[in-house]
């Protein structure tokens, strides 16, 4: 099965059992089995992949650690760590999935969860954390633009002097 591209975002409510209604468009793209993992780099985000996406991520981890000179036992430890933190779920007849409590605590999910399409996978964010992240990124982009504009103005001023 080829995975369709996922895009867009949708806010869903999580009940006290950790269930969310996983959006139909994302379910159609991923398939019947969803693999939920913590995002790398301790970003407090959950990543939802298809079976093919999960296998590709395991392969990517293997390649990354082999290329960094890790021996096969260490490579297997990295894949084992990733796999052991990954939860396989299937949506119920209403399209709901139940997220494991450890993953909910990791991502600090509360009642509003935002599902964000990221092409071949989806991210699950706590709504307030996503809004905070987006505001920080916006401020950083504005700072970078001002720096680039100042650098350009300095180069133009240098050329005028010559």
N, C-alpha and C positions, 0 to 999 in steps of 0.2 A: 504494500500500500504506500503510495506516495503521500507525503504530508503536504496539505495545502498551506499557503501562507496565512499567517494569523496577523491581524492588525486591529487597531481600535482598542477601546477600553470600556469596561463596564463595572459599575459598583454593584456589589451584591451584599446581602446581609448574611452573617454567620450566626447560627443559633448556638445554644449552650452546649450542644453535643459536637460542635465543630463542623457542622454541615453547611455547605454553601451550594447554591444553584450554579453549576458551572455553565457558562453561556453556550447555547446550542451551536453557534458558529465555531467556537473553539473546540467543542466536542467533535463536530464534524471533521475538523482539520486534524485532530489528534487521533481519534478513533475510540474504540471501546475501553482500552486500557490506558490509564494515565499514570505517569510516574512523577511523583512529587518529591523534590530534593531541595535542600538548602542551597542558595546561590553561593558560589565560591567567594572567597575574600571576606567572609563574615559580614555580608551586607544586609542581613535581616530581611531577605527576600526569599520567597519560595519560587522554584522554577517547575513548571509542569511540561512534561515532554511525552511524546509518543514512545512506543517500544523502540522504534528505529532511532529516535532521538536519544533515548536512554543508552542504547548500545553504542551510538556514535560518541556520546559523552564519555563512556567508559574507555573507548578506543582513544579518544583525545587525551584522556588522563594518562593512559599507558604510554602513548607517544611522547607526551610532554616530559614525563619522569624518566623515560629511557633516554631521551635526548639530553637530559641534564645529568646523565651518567649514573643514575640510580641502578642498583642491581635488581634482578627480577623479583626477589623477595620483597624489597621495598616498593617496587612498582605494584605488586599484588596487594601490599598493605594499603596503598593509596586508593586503588580500585575498591578494595574491601571497605575502606572507610566511607567512600562515596556511596557504594551500594547499600551498606548497612543503614545509612541515613535516608535512603530513598524508600518511599512508600508507594506501592502499587495499589491503585483504586480503580473501581469501575463505577460509573454513574448508575444510580438507581433508575427506576422507570420514570421518575420526575426530573431526571438530569442532575440530581444532587450528588455531591461527593462528600465524604467525611474525611476531614484532615486530622491526622494523628496529633495528639496533644503535645508531643515533643516538638513537632514542626510548628504548631501554633505558638508555643512559647518561644522557639527560636526566632520566628519572624515577628513576634510581638503583635500578633493579629488580635484585633478587637472585634467589635460587631460589624463594622463596615470594611469590606475587603474589595480592593480594586484588582480586576483581572486585566492585564495589559498584554496585548499581542506584540510579540517580538519576532515576527517572521516564522521561524520554525519551532518556537516554543512560546509559552505564556508565562508571565510573572504574576505572583500574588503578593500584593502589598497591603499593609494596613493603610487605610485612607489618609489618616493624619500624617503618617510618615512619608507617604508619597508626595503629599502637598508640600511638606517641609523640604523634601529632597528637591522638588521642582523649583521651589523658591531659591534655594541655595545655588542650584545650577544656573538659574536665570541671572542671579547677581554675579556669579563667576563669569558668565558669558559677557555681561555688560562691562565688567572690569577688563577682560581680555580685549574687547573692542576699543575701549578707551586707551589701553596700552598700545595697541596697533596704530590707532589714529595719532597718538603722541609720537610714536616712532616714525610714522610717515611724515608728520609735520617737521620733525627734526631733520629728516633726510632732505626734505624740500628746502628747508632753511639753509642747510649745508650747501646745497647746489646753488642757491641764490647768492651765497657769499663768494663762491668761486667765480 
